[in-house]
Amino acid sequence: MIVVTGATGNVGRALVGRLVAAGQSVRAVSRRDAERAALPPGVEVTRPGSAGLFEGASKLFLHVQAAGDRTDTVLGRARAAGVRHVVVLSSGIIREGADETHPIHTMHARVERLVRDSGLRWTFLRPNAFSANALQWAGQIRAGDTVRGPFAGAVTAPIHEDDIAAVAERALLDDGHHGAVHRLTGPAAVTNAGQVATIGRVLGRDLAYVEVPAEEAEAHFFPGLPRQVVRAVLRSHAAMVGARPEITSAVGEITGRPARTFARWAEDHKPDFTP
């Protein structure tokens, strides 16, 4: 049995599908009930903190944001129930020379430290920018041909969520990943404006990215996030303008298939941008 936290998120949902297709027993952790979770047949859906969460389980996929402040408790329960290996969806922000005061770094570094100290075998996945971040523009694209946002020239190498799930699958099912840190990226650099243009080509439309000042973005974008987090994110994006992003070959090396392009991601998510 493999327990998957964050099971209805982009990566978690893709991972659950892969594990089921591979014939694995999966217990999906979600705040939604089984019907609303809409996961594949045969998947056991349970809520965070429920009794018997780790009963019969030997492996855990731990989504840092899903575990949050409960990480220490989750790891303790997992270990006591017999879980022996945890694969952590962490963040590429954890790297040599990083700003350790950045709130996203602080959150992920804390979880990694707890996992290292837990006595469990572990594997860390550290993806950089997600292609799925482009879903933040979906509403604007469905409504018209202009996307407003900060830092049109910010450059990343965005990764398809299913490529992260494919690496997680191999880390859970194959030997040789204990104590490994896998840095994951997409195969090519692209700017924010380039991503929007790519989505436009997939839709058969001419989309434009109109840059707005960071101050306007802070006031009107990123709803629900604390202001200090928004400011830290904006500083990170400002540093990406004209930069050369990290590009790794880890997806291909681990899965035997090259990482998918942003254009492929846009094709896969075409309905999300269609009115």
SVG drawing of the C-alpha trace seen along z (x, -y; Angstrom):
<svg xmlns="http://www.w3.org/2000/svg" viewBox="-20 -49 46 54">
<polyline fill="none" stroke="black" stroke-width="0.4" points="0.0,0.0 1.2,-3.5 -0.2,-6.5 -0.4,-9.6 -0.9,-13.0 -2.1,-16.0 -3.8,-13.3 -6.2,-15.7 -3.5,-18.3 -1.8,-18.4 1.1,-16.1 -0.8,-13.9 -3.6,-13.1 -1.2,-12.2 0.8,-10.0 -2.3,-8.2 -3.3,-7.4 0.2,-6.1 0.3,-3.9 -3.1,-2.4 -2.1,-1.7 1.0,0.1 -1.2,2.3 -0.4,0.7 -2.7,0.3 -3.2,-3.4 -4.7,-5.2 -5.3,-8.8 -5.3,-11.6 -7.8,-14.4 -10.1,-16.8 -12.7,-15.9 -14.9,-12.9 -14.5,-10.0 -17.1,-11.2 -15.7,-14.8 -12.1,-13.5 -12.9,-11.7 -9.9,-9.4 -9.6,-6.1 -11.8,-3.2 -10.2,-1.1 -8.4,-4.0 -9.1,-4.3 -9.8,-7.9 -9.3,-9.1 -9.1,-12.4 -5.9,-13.8 -5.5,-12.6 -8.0,-9.8 -7.6,-6.7 -5.8,-3.9 -4.3,-6.3 -1.1,-4.3 -2.4,-0.9 -0.8,1.7 1.2,-1.0 4.9,-0.7 5.5,-3.8 4.4,-7.5 4.4,-10.3 4.5,-13.5 3.5,-16.7 5.1,-19.5 2.3,-21.9 -0.3,-19.3 1.4,-18.2 2.3,-21.7 2.6,-22.1 1.5,-18.5 4.6,-17.0 6.2,-15.8 3.0,-14.1 2.4,-12.6 6.0,-11.2 5.7,-9.8 2.4,-8.0 3.8,-6.7 6.9,-5.3 4.9,-3.7 2.6,-2.0 5.4,-0.4 6.0,-2.9 9.7,-2.6 10.2,-5.0 8.9,-8.5 9.2,-10.4 8.9,-14.1 7.6,-16.7 9.9,-19.5 11.1,-22.6 14.0,-23.5 14.3,-26.7 16.4,-24.6 19.9,-24.8 23.4,-26.0 23.5,-29.8 19.7,-30.2 18.1,-32.8 17.3,-30.8 14.9,-33.5 12.6,-33.1 9.3,-31.8 9.0,-29.1 12.6,-28.0 11.9,-28.0 8.8,-25.8 10.4,-23.2 13.7,-23.1 11.9,-22.5 10.0,-19.5 13.2,-18.1 14.9,-18.4 12.1,-16.6 12.2,-13.8 15.9,-13.4 15.5,-13.1 12.5,-10.8 14.4,-7.5 12.6,-6.7 14.3,-6.1 13.8,-9.2 13.9,-10.6 13.6,-14.4 12.1,-15.7 13.0,-19.3 11.2,-20.7 11.7,-24.3 8.8,-26.1 5.7,-24.1 4.1,-24.4 0.8,-24.4 1.7,-27.8 0.3,-29.1 -3.2,-28.2 -3.1,-31.5 -3.7,-33.1 -6.6,-30.8 -9.4,-33.2 -7.8,-36.1 -7.3,-33.9 -10.8,-32.6 -12.1,-36.2 -9.9,-37.8 -6.6,-37.9 -4.5,-39.9 -2.8,-38.6 -1.7,-41.1 1.0,-40.2 4.5,-41.1 7.9,-40.4 7.1,-39.4 10.8,-38.5 11.1,-36.2 12.7,-33.0 12.1,-29.5 12.3,-25.9 8.8,-24.8 8.0,-21.1 4.9,-19.2 3.2,-17.9 3.0,-14.4 6.8,-14.3 7.1,-15.0 4.6,-12.2 6.6,-9.9 9.8,-10.5 7.8,-10.0 6.5,-6.7 9.9,-5.4 11.3,-6.6 8.5,-4.7 8.7,-1.5 12.3,-1.1 15.4,-0.5 18.3,-3.0 16.5,-6.2 17.0,-6.1 18.9,-9.2 18.7,-10.7 17.8,-14.3 16.4,-14.7 16.3,-18.3 13.6,-18.4 13.0,-20.9 11.5,-21.0 13.6,-20.7 13.8,-24.3 13.9,-27.9 10.8,-30.1 9.7,-33.5 6.3,-34.4 5.5,-36.1 6.6,-33.1 4.4,-30.8 1.4,-32.9 2.3,-33.0 2.7,-29.2 -0.8,-28.8 -2.1,-31.1 -0.6,-29.0 -2.2,-25.9 -5.6,-27.6 -5.2,-29.2 -5.2,-32.6 -2.9,-35.6 -2.4,-36.2 -0.3,-39.1 1.4,-39.4 1.1,-43.0 3.6,-43.6 2.3,-45.5 4.5,-47.0 5.3,-44.7 3.4,-47.0 0.2,-46.5 0.8,-42.8 1.2,-42.7 -2.0,-44.6 -4.2,-42.7 -2.7,-39.2 -1.9,-36.2 -5.2,-36.2 -5.1,-34.4 -1.4,-34.5 0.2,-36.5 1.8,-39.7 5.2,-38.7 5.0,-35.6 3.7,-37.6 6.6,-40.0 9.2,-37.2 7.7,-35.5 7.8,-38.8 11.5,-39.3 12.2,-35.8 10.5,-36.5 12.3,-39.8 15.6,-37.9 14.5,-35.6 14.3,-38.3 16.9,-37.7 18.4,-34.8 19.5,-31.4 17.4,-28.9 18.7,-25.6 17.9,-22.8 18.5,-19.2 18.2,-15.8 16.8,-14.0 13.4,-13.3 14.9,-11.4 17.5,-9.6 15.0,-8.4 12.0,-7.6 13.6,-6.7 11.6,-9.4 12.6,-13.1 10.8,-15.8 7.8,-17.2 7.9,-20.7 5.7,-23.6 3.9,-23.3 3.0,-19.7 1.7,-20.8 -0.4,-23.5 -1.9,-20.9 -2.7,-18.7 -4.4,-21.5 -6.2,-23.1 -9.6,-22.7 -8.5,-24.8 -8.0,-27.8 -11.0,-27.3 -14.1,-29.5"/>
</svg>
